[in-house]
Amino acid sequence: MKKLVSIMVLLCFMAAAGALFAEEAQIEVPKAEAPAVTAPAPLKVDTGDTAWVLISAALVMLMTPGLALFYGGMVRRKNVLGTIMQSFIALGVMTILWVLYGYSLSFGPDKWHMIGGLEWIGLKGVGLEPNPDYAATIPHQAFMIFQMMFAVITPALITGAFAERFKFKTYLVFLVLWATLVYFPLAHWVWGVGGWIRNLGALDFAGGLVVHISSGVSALAAAIVVGKRKSHGLENMAPHNLSMTLLGAALLWFGWFGFNGGSAVASGALATSAFVVTHIATAAAALSWMIVEWIYRGKATVLGAASGAVAGLVAITPASGFVGPMPALIIGLVAGTLCYMAVNLKTKLGYDDSLDAVGVHGVGGTWGAIATGLFASKAINSAGNNGLFFGNASLLWSQLISIGAAWVYSFVITLVLLKVLDWTMGLRVSDEEEYEGLDLSQHGESGYTL
C-alpha cells in the first residue's frame, strides 16, 4: 500500500511538472499569410446533432434518480428516503452552481492550464450559436446543459460511501465545496481547452477521470474520515429492497447510452460506436461479476449482477469513444472481476464503504482509464490516439500520469474538506439519530407506511 501511494504521489508531481512546462513544450508552427477574403460564415446548427445531444442530456439527467433508486434499495429501510434525497437534491444544488460559475470554471477561457476564467459567469456569452472549441454543430447552451448533467451525478456517487450516517445540512455544504474545489478544476484539466491533462494528450471520452475516479477516490476519503456505521459488522445491514436496486441499475444502464454516446456531441458513426461498446462492456461485466461471485459464494445474486453491470458502465466510460467491440468485451470482463475483488477487499482494509462507491467507481474508473491507454485506436476515432496494443506506448504513460494526478488531487482535497467540515459543522448524525434512521431524524418522513 505504501508503495502504491508513493507511486501515485510521484505520478502527480510528474504531472504537475508536465503542466508547468506544457506551454514551452508546444511546437510553434509558422502560420501561412492569410489571403484577403471576407469573414468566414458563422457556424451552422445541425438539427440532428442538436436533437441527439439534448436527448442525451435528458438520459444523463435520468441517471441521477436511477442512482437514487440503486443506492436507496441497498440501505436499511429506515434510511431509504435519506439516501434517495442525497442524490435527488444534487439536481437542484449542482444546477444552480453550474449556471452561476461552474460551467465557466470548467469550460471557460483557460487560466494557467488549471482552471477556466469567469468570463462565462451566469452563462454570460453562452448562447444559441455553436462554440467551435467544444461543439461546432450544436448550440453552445446544448453543450452546456449536457455537461451540467455530468456535474450533477458525480458528487451524488460519493454518497454511497457515507450512507446511513451523514448530516443532511453538512451534505449540502459539502456538495457546494466539493464541486467548486474538486470537480470544476478537474473537468477543466481534462476537457477544457488549454487544460493541462488535455494538453498532455490523455484521453477521457466521457468521464472516467472526471466523474468516476474523482468520485470513487473522494468516497474513499469520506469513508475513512466519517468512520463506520454503528454496529457495523455486528448486526445485519443487508439491502432492504433489491427490486429497487435492480430498477435503479436498469435506469443507469439506459441513461448511460446518453452519457457515453452523447459525448460524441454529434449524431453519427462515433456516437454509434460509443453506444455499441457501452452495451457490450456492461453485459460482459454483469456476467463476469456474477460468475466470480457464484464460484466464491455458491450463489448467483441479483445484487452481484446489478453491481457488475454498473462496474462495466464505469470502466467503458473513458474508452467508449476510442475502442471497438472486442476490446470493450475484454474491458467489461476484467471490470466485473476486478471490481468484485475490490469490493471484497474493503473488509480486510477496515473501512466502511456502505454501498461500494470505492470498489466500483474508483477501481472501475481507474481500470477504464488504463484500458484506454491499451486499446484506443485511431481507426475508431481519428481525433483520439493509438494505445499500447496499437503501437503507441506514450498514450499509456499519459493515462497513468492523469490517473495519478486525479487520485492524489481528489483524495487530498476531499480529505481536507471533510476534516474542516467535521471541525465546524460535524459530519455525522448523533448515535440516537443514526439508530432512529435518517428518514425520521433528518427529514421527518418515513419511506414506508406499513
C-alpha positions, 0 to 999 in steps of 0.5 A: 500500500505504501508503495502504491501511494508513493507511486501515485504521489510521484505520478502527480508531481510528474504531472504537475511538472508536465503542466508547468512546462506544457506551454514551452513544450508546444511546437510553434508552427509558422502560420501561412499569410492569410489571403484577403477574403471576407469573414468566414460564415458563422457556424451552422446548427445541425438539427440532428446533432442538436436533437441527439445531444439534448436527448442525451442530456435528458438520459444523463439527467435520468441517471441521477434518480436511477442512482437514487433508486440503486443506492436507496434499495441497498440501505436499511429501510429506515434510511431509504428516503435519506439516501434517495434525497442525497442524490435527488437534491444534487439536481437542484444544488449542482444546477444552480452552481453550474449556471452561476460559475461552474460551467465557466470554471470548467469550460471557460477561457483557460487560466494557467492550464488549471482552471477556466476564467469567469468570463462565462459567469451566469452563462454570460456569452453562452448562447444559441450559436455553436462554440467551435472549441467544444461543439461546432454543430450544436448550440453552445447552451446544448453543450452546456446543459449536457455537461451540467448533467455530468456535474450533477451525478458525480458528487451524488456517487460519493454518497454511497460511501457515507450512507446511513450516517451523514448530516443532511445540512453538512451534505449540502455544504459539502456538495457546494465545496466539493464541486467548486474545489474538486470537480470544476478544476478537474473537468477543466484539466481534462476537457477544457481547452488549454487544460493541462491533462488535455494538453498532455494528450490523455484521453477521457471520452466521457468521464472516467477521470472526471466523474468516476475516479474523482468520485470513487477516490473522494468516497474513499476519503469520506469513508475513512474520515466519517468512520463506520456505521454503528454496529457495523459488522455486528448486526445485519445491514443487508439491502432492504429492497433489491427490486429497487436496486435492480430498477435503479441499475436498469435506469443507469444502464439506459441513461448511460447510452446518453452519457457515453454516446452523447459525448460524441456531441454529434449524431453519427458513426462515433456516437454509434460506436460509443453506444455499441461498446457501452452495451457490450462492456456492461453485459460482459461485466454483469456476467463476469461479476456474477460468475466470480461471485457464484464460484466464491459464494455458491450463489448467483445474486441479483445484487452481484449482477446489478453491481457488475453491470454498473462496474462495466458502465464505469470502466467503458466510460473513458474508452467508449469513444476510442475502442471497438467491440472486442476490446470493450468485451475484454474491458467489461470482463476484467471490470466485473472481476476486478471490481468484485475483488475490490469490493471484497477487499474493503473488509480486510482494509477496515473501512466502511464503504456502505454501498461500494462507491470505492470498489466500483467507481474508483477501481472501475474508473481507474481500470477504464482509464488504463484500458484506454491507454491499451486499446484506443485506436485511431481507426475508431476515432481519428481525433483520439490516439493509438494505445499500447496494443496499437503501437503507441506506448506514450498514450499509456504513460499519459493515462497513468500520469492523469490517473495519478494526478486525479487520485492524489488531487481528489483524495487530498482535497476531499480529505481536507474538506471533510476534516474542516467540515467535521471541525465546524459543522460535524459530519455525522448524525448523533448515535440516537439519530443514526439508530432512529434512521435518517428518514425520521431524524433528518427529514421527518418522513418515513419511506414506508407506511406499513 
